[in-house]
């Protein structure tokens, strides 16, 4: 899932930086090389499986977003400490700060005039129009699309080769619209991609609906062919600081500098090597041996931090603007949906998850409770302040018994009083039905496995059975159920670390609105939809809080311990440049240190 995805290291993790370190690496001079004698950095990374800068359903894993952004500069990049309006990071963006009309409906954007594609072609508004035509004519295949949201209700006006405007029918909160909607706009090389086959000449096919659909189908098809990523000429036309030089599915890839990159932040190193690992143990072995330059410490091994530091690493922690949750499948086809659709059962399940103890014991103190859909304020991280439901097995037991269940500790809890009246089990639940759920979780991560062993044991104490299936890609295995997708899951955990990382404005239209693109469990509540919409339109300071408070209580998911995005281990001879307070770092700013400092 786009599980947003500034995530470099594992499928469920992002870089973890807490403070600015060293000097900003903006010089174009090459620095000293690594101890191998080569000017390259090797990173632990799950191999991406998507390269096309329009996200596709089932391909929203975090590593895909950062991989794409290395090669394709976004219209807007962001920096939490920026003084620029809307926190835009101008040095990393193709667009300048939008001008917002007095009525709040028109956003006029000027592209920087020095940007160009790697073949020398200038970046222009034709590339914006190309993206617009592909997306608006293929919305059902775009993972970021939700009916009624951008680009619905919006129009594009190309003013000249460097200026365009987007006008909306309704007025929105400008911070939300710029940071959460326009940030989805990507510039695509129309001059190289506007065709339907490798041998076809480029034309203006995208300017008709039928042509746009054919071009989109061609580009999506090529993006699914991972084995040709490094050889396909399509993906060699880039406008970012990096270009792809090699790619081996499930093993790794290499990026080298785009020699025609236009920005001042030209790469300081000659090669980025992504090295894939099957799980925590294999990756951590490479860190302990000093064999990797940029890796991570699994939470289960955090007590070995000093040993890692003695191997020549700096270690960083970052909590991130994130939440972690266990997805619930409300779809009628789901095996346990008749239970999940009963709120009292969701409440009882939440009361059986001991977030503080799991955070401390399983995650070695590198996680903190999640209380709702909006990330905790920095001064609340680590507390349960704002959590509607605390760990309370006695309360969970009473909820079940009060609704007609015969609770059999360490046995099988069954419905004893079926029906839809007071004190009865609820709609669709028959006498003798047992509380049982099918859980999908990501394999290869020790702390995640240990956490669910504890949760399954706790549920079992009230006679609730959870059948866990660990798979390499829990996102792909937990897609929304429909007539074509078999429904085999009730609960799904999306990663070894945080389930979702937000942009600066942490609204929920992509996660919890009815039919939202990442609402894989198909939660739907009219009141939630109303509050979500208000949070995107109103500038009132309590709009986001009202949305948070309702969903914290209604439980569209089960709130889980939220681990640090990453416990990152970086060779202390690497200067990471200026690190953002959010934990973002940009590899083009990295360099091997020249002065021997650590």
Secondary structure, 3 states (H helix, E strand, C coil): CCCCCCCCCCCCCCCCCCCCCCCCCCCCCCCCCCCCCCCEEEEECCCCCCCCCCCECCCCCHHHHHHHHHHCCCCCCECCCCCCHHHECHHHCCECCCEECCCCCEEEEEECCCCECCCCCECCHHHHHHHHHHHHCCHHHECCCCCCCCCCCEEEEECCCCEEEEEECCCCCHHHHHHHHHHHCCCCCHHHHCCCCCCCCCCCHHHCHHHHHHHHHHHHHHHCCHHHCCCCHHHHCCCCCEEEEEEECCCEEEEEECCCCCCCCCCCCCEEEEECCCCHHHHHHHHHCCCCCEEECCHHHHHHHHHHHHCCEEEEEECCCEECEEEECCCCCCCCHHHHCCHHHHHHHHCCCCHHHHHHHHCCCCEECCCCCCCCCCCCCCCCCCCCCCCCHHHHHHHHHHCCEECCCCCCCEECCCECCCCCCECCCCCCCECEEEEEEECCCHHHHHHHHHHHHHHHCCCCEEEEEEECCCCHHHCCCCCCCCCCCCEEECCCCCCEECCCCCCCCCCCCCCCCCCCCCCCCHHHHHHHHHHHHCCCCCHHHHHHHHHHHHCCEEECCEECCEEEEEECCEECCCCCCCCCCCHHHCEECCCCCC
